[in-house]
Amino acid sequence: MWVWVYLVLFVSSGCASLVITKKAIGWAGRWGFLDRPGERKIHSTTRPRLGGIGICGGVFISA
C-alpha cells in the first residue's frame, strides 16, 4: 500500500516540476535572468537561469 503513496508523490512532484520549470524559463526571459555566452562559457546561445526554482517548487509542493 505504501508503494502507491510513494508513486503518487513521485509522479506529482515530477509533474509539478515540469510545469513550474516551464513557467520559470518564461519568467527568466521576461525579467532578464539570462546567462549570456562568453569566453568562459561552453554554451553558444542565451540560457535562462531560473530552472532550479521549478525543481525546488515541485519538491516543496509534494512534501
Backbone as a printed PyTorch tensor [residue, N CA C, xyz], in Angstrom:
tensor([[[  0.8110,  -1.1920,   0.0000],
         [  0.0000,   0.0000,   0.0000],
         [  0.8580,   1.2620,   0.0000]],

        [[  1.9390,   1.2860,   0.7590],
         [  2.7930,   2.4710,   0.8120],
         [  3.4760,   2.7370,  -0.5200]],

        [[  3.6230,   1.6930,  -1.3230],
         [  4.2480,   1.8750,  -2.6310],
         [  3.4210,   2.8330,  -3.4810]],

        [[  2.1070,   2.7280,  -3.4230],
         [  1.2350,   3.6090,  -4.1940],
         [  1.3330,   5.0490,  -3.7180]],

        [[  1.4720,   5.2370,  -2.4280],
         [  1.6150,   6.5960,  -1.8870],
         [  2.8940,   7.2320,  -2.4100]],

        [[  3.9840,   6.4630,  -2.3560],
         [  5.2630,   6.9870,  -2.8450],
         [  5.2260,   7.2170,  -4.3520]],

        [[  4.5510,   6.3510,  -5.0780],
         [  4.4340,   6.5140,  -6.5200],
         [  3.6460,   7.7790,  -6.8760]],

        [[  2.5650,   8.0150,  -6.1660],
         [  1.7600,   9.2220,  -6.4040],
         [  2.5750,  10.4740,  -6.0670]],

        [[  3.3090,  10.4490,  -4.9700],
         [  4.1440,  11.6000,  -4.6110],
         [  5.2330,  11.8460,  -5.6470]],

        [[  5.8400,  10.7740,  -6.1350],
         [  6.8950,  10.8960,  -7.1350],
         [  6.3530,  11.4850,  -8.4320]],

        [[  5.2340,  10.9730,  -8.8960],
         [  4.6450,  11.4550, -10.1470],
         [  4.1540,  12.8960, -10.0050]],

        [[  3.5140,  13.2140,  -8.8860],
         [  3.0350,  14.5900,  -8.7010],
         [  4.1980,  15.5710,  -8.5910]],

        [[  5.2760,  15.1540,  -7.9570],
         [  6.4540,  16.0070,  -7.8630],
         [  7.0540,  16.2510,  -9.2460]],

        [[  7.1210,  15.2060, -10.0480],
         [  7.6540,  15.3530, -11.4060],
         [  6.7970,  16.2620, -12.2640]],

        [[  5.4870,  16.0760, -12.2020],
         [  4.5810,  16.9180, -12.9920],
         [  4.6360,  18.3740, -12.5430]],

        [[  4.6510,  18.5990, -11.2470],
         [  4.7360,  19.9670, -10.7330],
         [  6.0610,  20.6130, -11.1440]],

        [[  7.1400,  19.8430, -11.1030],
         [  8.4430,  20.3800, -11.5070],
         [  8.4510,  20.7730, -12.9750]],

        [[  7.8500,  19.9490, -13.8200],
         [  7.7860,  20.2810, -15.2510],
         [  7.0110,  21.5660, -15.4950]],

        [[  5.8700,  21.6890, -14.8630],
         [  5.0320,  22.8750, -15.0700],
         [  5.7250,  24.1270, -14.5430]],

        [[  6.2650,  24.0530, -13.3450],
         [  6.8990,  25.2350, -12.7480],
         [  8.1810,  25.6030, -13.4870]],

        [[  8.9340,  24.6050, -13.9710],
         [ 10.1560,  24.8940, -14.7150],
         [  9.8390,  25.6150, -16.0180]],

        [[  8.7910,  25.1770, -16.7230],
         [  8.3960,  25.8690, -17.9520],
         [  8.0230,  27.3270, -17.6580]],

        [[  7.2840,  27.5510, -16.5720],
         [  6.9230,  28.9220, -16.1850],
         [  8.1680,  29.7300, -15.8230]],

        [[  9.0900,  29.1240, -15.0700],
         [ 10.2960,  29.8290, -14.6290],
         [ 11.1720,  30.2160, -15.8140]],

        [[ 11.2240,  29.3730, -16.8430],
         [ 12.0000,  29.7140, -18.0330],
         [ 11.3930,  30.9330, -18.7230]],

        [[ 10.0800,  30.9910, -18.7880],
         [  9.4180,  32.1650, -19.3560],
         [  9.6610,  33.4150, -18.5380]],

        [[  9.5930,  33.2800, -17.2270],
         [  9.8570,  34.4180, -16.3440],
         [ 11.2960,  34.9020, -16.4910]],

        [[ 12.2310,  33.9750, -16.6470],
         [ 13.6390,  34.3560, -16.7820],
         [ 13.8450,  35.2210, -18.0120]],

        [[ 13.2020,  34.8610, -19.1100],
         [ 13.3190,  35.6810, -20.3130],
         [ 12.6800,  37.0430, -20.1650]],

        [[ 11.5570,  37.0890, -19.4940],
         [ 10.8320,  38.3440, -19.3150],
         [ 11.5530,  39.2710, -18.3410]],

        [[ 12.1190,  38.7260, -17.2890],
         [ 12.7470,  39.5460, -16.2510],
         [ 14.2410,  39.7590, -16.4630]],

        [[ 14.8200,  39.0910, -17.4490],
         [ 16.2320,  39.3070, -17.7560],
         [ 17.2030,  38.4470, -16.9790]],

        [[ 16.7460,  37.3650, -16.3750],
         [ 17.6470,  36.4470, -15.6750],
         [ 18.2000,  35.4400, -16.6780]],

        [[ 19.1190,  35.9090, -17.5150],
         [ 19.6600,  35.0860, -18.5850],
         [ 21.1710,  34.9960, -18.4590]],

        [[ 21.7160,  33.8510, -18.8370],
         [ 23.1580,  33.6360, -18.8480],
         [ 23.6180,  33.7700, -20.2940]],

        [[ 24.3850,  34.8020, -20.5470],
         [ 24.8340,  35.0620, -21.9060],
         [ 26.1810,  34.3840, -22.1570]],

        [[ 26.4220,  33.9230, -23.3870],
         [ 27.6960,  33.2590, -23.6870],
         [ 28.8640,  34.2160, -23.5880]],

        [[ 29.9970,  33.6750, -23.2410],
         [ 31.2140,  34.4630, -23.1210],
         [ 32.4270,  33.5800, -23.3170]],

        [[ 33.5900,  34.1020, -22.9810],
         [ 34.8330,  33.3560, -23.1540],
         [ 34.8610,  32.0760, -22.3200]],

        [[ 34.3920,  32.1640, -21.1070],
         [ 34.4970,  31.0390, -20.1780],
         [ 33.2640,  30.1440, -20.1700]],

        [[ 32.3170,  30.3770, -21.0530],
         [ 31.0720,  29.6020, -21.1070],
         [ 31.1540,  28.5930, -22.2520]],

        [[ 30.4800,  27.4580, -22.0890],
         [ 30.5100,  26.4570, -23.1520],
         [ 29.2830,  26.5500, -24.0630]],

        [[ 28.2490,  27.2750, -23.6480],
         [ 27.0630,  27.3930, -24.4950],
         [ 27.2310,  28.5630, -25.4650]],

        [[ 26.5650,  28.4230, -26.6260],
         [ 26.7040,  29.4450, -27.6650],
         [ 25.4680,  30.3340, -27.7820]],

        [[ 24.4040,  30.0120, -27.0390],
         [ 23.1970,  30.8340, -27.0580],
         [ 22.8410,  31.2340, -25.6300]],

        [[ 21.9450,  32.1870, -25.5110],
         [ 21.4970,  32.6560, -24.2030],
         [ 20.6860,  31.5690, -23.5110]],

        [[ 20.9340,  31.3510, -22.2200],
         [ 20.2420,  30.3280, -21.4400],
         [ 19.5590,  30.9650, -20.2230]],

        [[ 18.3500,  30.4970, -19.8760],
         [ 17.6820,  31.0200, -18.6740],
         [ 18.3540,  30.5090, -17.4060]],

        [[ 18.2460,  31.2800, -16.3220],
         [ 18.9080,  30.9320, -15.0800],
         [ 17.9550,  30.5390, -13.9530]],

        [[ 16.6700,  30.4250, -14.1970],
         [ 15.7110,  30.1500, -13.1310],
         [ 15.1520,  28.7240, -13.1580]],

        [[ 15.7900,  27.8040, -13.8640],
         [ 15.2620,  26.4460, -13.9590],
         [ 15.2370,  25.7020, -12.6310]],

        [[ 16.1750,  25.9700, -11.7580],
         [ 16.2290,  25.2950, -10.4590],
         [ 15.0460,  25.6260,  -9.5610]],

        [[ 14.4440,  26.7720,  -9.7810],
         [ 13.2650,  27.1440,  -8.9940],
         [ 12.1230,  26.1700,  -9.2560]],

        [[ 12.0000,  25.7260, -10.4910],
         [ 10.9510,  24.7630, -10.8210],
         [ 11.1490,  23.4290, -10.1390]],

        [[ 12.3670,  22.9710, -10.0610],
         [ 12.6410,  21.6970,  -9.3970],
         [ 12.3570,  21.8110,  -7.9020]],

        [[ 12.8450,  22.8640,  -7.2800],
         [ 12.5770,  23.0670,  -5.8460],
         [ 11.0890,  23.2380,  -5.5800]],

        [[ 10.4080,  23.9520,  -6.4440],
         [  8.9740,  24.1510,  -6.2800],
         [  8.2070,  22.8460,  -6.3420]],

        [[  8.5760,  21.9720,  -7.2460],
         [  7.9230,  20.6620,  -7.3500],
         [  8.1300,  19.8130,  -6.1070]],

        [[  9.3220,  19.8510,  -5.5580],
         [  9.6130,  19.1030,  -4.3420],
         [  8.8320,  19.6710,  -3.1670]],

        [[  8.7860,  20.9950,  -3.0420],
         [  8.0680,  21.6050,  -1.9300],
         [  6.5730,  21.3680,  -2.0140]],

        [[  6.0250,  21.3610,  -3.2180],
         [  4.5860,  21.1060,  -3.3710],
         [  4.2500,  19.6910,  -2.9450]],

        [[  5.1140,  18.7400,  -3.2670],
         [  4.8280,  17.3380,  -2.9400],
         [  5.1250,  16.9920,  -1.4960]],

        [[  5.8860,  17.7940,  -0.8160],
         [  6.2640,  17.4700,   0.5620],
         [  5.1680,  17.7240,   1.5490]]])
